[in-house]
Amino acid sequence: MATLPVTLDRDAPGALGVQLSGAIRELVVAGTLARGDRLPSSRALAADLGVSRSVTEHAYEQLLAEGWLEARRGSGTFVAAGGAAPAAATRRPAPTAEHDLVRLDAGTPWIDPRHAAGWRRAWREVSSARPPRGYDDPRGLPELRSALVDRIGRTRGLVVDPDEVVVTNGTTDGLRHLLAVLPPGPVALEDPGYRAAVETVKGVARPVRDLPALDPVVDLGGVAAAYVTPAHQHPLGRVLPAAERVALLDAARSARTVVVEDDYDSEFRYDVAPVPALASLDRSRVAYLGTAAKSVAPSLRLGWMVPPPAHLDAINARRLVTHEGAPWPVQRAFLALLRDGYVDKVVRTARRVYAERAPRVAAALTPYAELAGPLAGMYSTWLLPQPDALRARAAAREAGFELNLLSDYCRSARLTGLVLGFGGVTDDELDRALAAVTSALA
Ligand SMILES: Cc1ncc(COP(=O)(O)O)c(C=O)c1O
């Protein structure tokens, strides 16, 4: 083989040699490299990838030691007997192109097509309404803020005034607006945690501090903000217990810092009612972030924020100048969807679907993997040794599905397994994906 279809990420944590051995191992597991295939020499591969030869030698040595590769004296390095069979007829098909795979993403919700009439009604209403003449109120449409306040009071126990709400283009947009007015300094983020939030923090040139996701937070000294998902830790699924909520807020008070509460999917508890929002315990320390991504659609790009009162004016003053409010048609449509009862209806239906699918996923995977948190929301996370997780992902790809690896959500944490979303697929797709995964793990 002249070269290998591998791209290295120089910014990713960890040694390049380890990344390279992981990538080659995946190619063997997926059957892209079959038994007996010859690998490029370590020198040629190093030149191809633009890395030092010690990186490629390290990767080859590791895979030789694991038995994926074998060295033949005088002729080179080959895929060992554990790889897929080589004959064209028996060789597994090349994995489907990435964009053709059905993604089992953690963040994609189930939207029941039976509610499509309500969706159309809302957009008809938008089409006959008049847009504002100039730039709109930077906080968002007043009627929408009132409707949101009713909803988060009713569903999240968070009682606020419409003037304390800021309509955003989604969760990370809210985070960006908040960070723009906070004092300089690092932001603490759960590890493993929400990758978009990590990138947002890096994108505004603030250092990231890792908060081990399963450890109680006791010290927030020196951080400008701490970003958490207390209702359903993303991606481990844990609900932050009451004592740890109190300790987190105490730590924020002593450090005079802000806790950012990402309340992305709390509507989707199917056993018990969701724990009230952390912000309901202390408005002065918590910035609350809500989103329409899970209830209606991620592509709406609509969310809302209730910042701590001390930062509200600065956020609004900045948005007045930058015109970074949410688009008027989207706000107007979401208002119609809320008023019409559409949002409540799609949430109720999706909750029923998840309540049926989550145990189905659990029944399939429990013999092979350990569930990381309670069953809730539209995904579940399964702890597995990395080789098993890679094998399951490769099998899913062959069957036409893309799964997320838990290791991709980790920075310092060393957790491995699968994060399996079951919202954005049909029942049949879910069954086929589970069959591929379980046959790989069996
Ligand atoms: C942890 C978490 N927070 C928030 C969101 C939603 O983000 P946004 O509102 O920017 O679409 C997601 C979506 O996947 C998520 O996983």
The ligand as a Gaussian input file, in Angstrom:
#p B3LYP/6-31G(d) Opt

LIG

0 1
 C      -25.017000      19.364000      26.017000
 C      -25.752000      20.114000      24.968000
 N      -26.112000      21.359000      25.191000
 C      -26.789000      22.079000      24.277000
 C      -27.118000      21.554000      23.057000
 C      -27.877000      22.390000      22.066000
 O      -27.094000      23.383000      21.545000
 P      -27.724000      24.506000      20.586000
 O      -28.811000      25.167000      21.361000
 O      -26.567000      25.421000      20.349000
 O      -28.200000      23.827000      19.370000
 C      -26.745000      20.252000      22.750000
 C      -27.045000      19.674000      21.432000
 O      -26.617000      18.640000      21.041000
 C      -26.054000      19.505000      23.729000
 O      -25.690000      18.232000      23.501000

